[in-house]
């Protein structure tokens, strides 16, 4: 595979984060497959994880597709740095959670417009 998965991940992550120069991608190959480890600036951690892990899940899916095309099993480990800005569900005020769930599709579309 010659590191194409690593280059692909770097491109995606650097396109998402605010501090692309702090993106570090390490690639290790062993008998179980390829392990790619991602480290980003603590301020960018929330963008990489996404709401309820959706962005991280999508990135992992894309890496598995790249790996499958090259007959390799690719896994992604995201290092969470000290002081990251990722907000855990416990830290979100309950009123804010409630407001998001009570909006209708029309309200959301109107907010975007």
N, C-alpha and C positions, 0 to 999 in steps of 0.2 A: 504494500500500500504506500510505502515510502513517504509517510507524513502528510498525505493529502488531507486526511481527516483533521490533523492538527492545524493546517493552514485554513481549512474551511471553518473550524471553530474560531480561530483568531479573527477571521474576517467578520463573522457574524457578531461576535462579542464586541469587537472594536466599533462596529456600526451602532451598537445599542448604548454603550456607556458614555459618560461625560468625560472620563479621563482615560482615553485609549492607551496612553503611554504606560499605564500601570497594569495592563493586562499581561499576565504571564501564563503560558500554556506549556505543560510538560507532558511528554508522551512516553509510556513504558509498555513494552511488549513482553508478555510471558506466555506460559502454556495455556492460560485461561483466556487469552485475547489481548486486547489493547485497553490500557487504562490511561485516560487523559485527565490530568488534574488542572483545574482552572483557578487562578487567583486574580482578584480584581481589587481596585481601590475600595475601601470600606464604604464610601459614599455611593458607589455604584452597585452595591450588593442587592439592594431592593429591586433594581431594574433587571438584574440577571435572574433573580428568583421569580419575580412577577407575583401577581395576585394568586394566592393559594398555590404557588409553585408552578403556575401555568407556563411561564416563559422557560423555566428550567426544564420542564417536562417536554416542551416543544423542541428545545435544543437537543435533548437526549434522543428524542425520536429521529430527528434529522441525522444525528451522528450514527444511529443504528442503521439507517437507510444507507448512508455512505459506506459503513462497514459491510453491510450485506452485499452491496454491489461489488465489494472486493474480497468476499469470502472471509470476513474477519468479524469477531465480536468486539464491539467498541462500547466502553462504559465511560461515563463522565462523573468525576468527583469535583465538587465545588467547595473550595476552601473558604469558610466563613471567617473573615478577619475580625480581630478585636475591634470594637467600636463601629461595626457596620450599622447602616441606617435602616436595615430591614425591620419592618414593624411586624411583630408577632401578633396573632389574633387576640391574645390576652391584653395587649397594650392599646388596642383600638377601643375608644370609648363606646359603651353600649348604645348610646343615642345615635352615634354615627353609623353603626352597623344597622340599626333599626331603620334609619332614614333611607339607606340604600336598598333595603328589601321591600320598602313600601312604594317605591316609584313604579309607575306603569311604563310600558314601552313608549307611549306618547310623551310622557314627562321626560324620559331620557332623550328622545329624538328632539324635543323642544330645547333641552339644555344644550345639545350639540349645535343647533341652528343659531 
